[in-house]
């Protein structure tokens, strides 16, 4: 899967938050060596973004 541009364009929330969430999730996936990375041709950031946009995972901003 390529980076989910359609979902990114249609996203009406805070872009900084979604970028931080995708970055953090990418780090988590790479550290865990998640097998889903190989299924996504090694594209960690696009996998993380897809998980966020499809609400497979949730994120929150800590205050």
C-alpha positions in Angstrom: 0.0 0.0 0.0 1.2 3.5 -0.8 0.8 6.4 1.6 -3.0 7.1 2.1 -3.1 10.5 0.3 -6.9 10.5 -0.1 -7.4 10.1 3.6 -4.8 12.8 4.3 -6.5 15.3 2.0 -9.9 14.6 3.5 -8.6 14.8 7.1 -10.1 17.9 8.7 -8.2 17.6 12.0 -4.9 19.0 13.2 -2.2 18.0 10.7 0.6 18.4 13.3 -1.2 15.9 15.6 -1.6 13.3 12.8 2.0 13.7 11.7 3.3 13.2 15.3 1.0 10.2 15.7 2.2 8.6 12.4 5.8 9.3 13.3 5.4 7.8 16.8 3.5 4.7 15.4 6.2 4.2 12.8 8.8 4.1 15.5 6.8 1.6 17.5 6.2 -0.7 14.5 9.9 -0.7 13.6 11.0 -1.3 17.2 8.6 -4.2 17.5 9.6 -5.6 14.1 5.9 -6.0 13.3 5.4 -8.7 10.6 2.8 -6.4 9.0 5.8 -4.2 7.8 6.9 -6.9 5.4 3.3 -7.3 4.1 3.5 -3.6 3.3 6.8 -3.9 1.3 8.8 -2.5 4.2 6.9 0.9 4.1 6.6 1.7 7.8 5.3 5.2 7.6 2.5 4.4 5.2 1.5 1.4 7.3 1.4 3.7 10.4 -0.7 6.3 8.6 -3.1 3.6 7.3 -3.5 2.3 10.8 -4.3 5.8 12.1 -6.7 6.8 9.3 -8.6 3.5 9.4 -8.8 3.8 13.2 -7.1 0.5 13.6 -5.2 2.2 16.4 -6.1 5.3 18.4 -3.9 8.1 19.5 -4.2 10.9 22.0 -2.3 14.0 23.0 -0.9 13.9 26.5 -1.1 17.2 28.3 
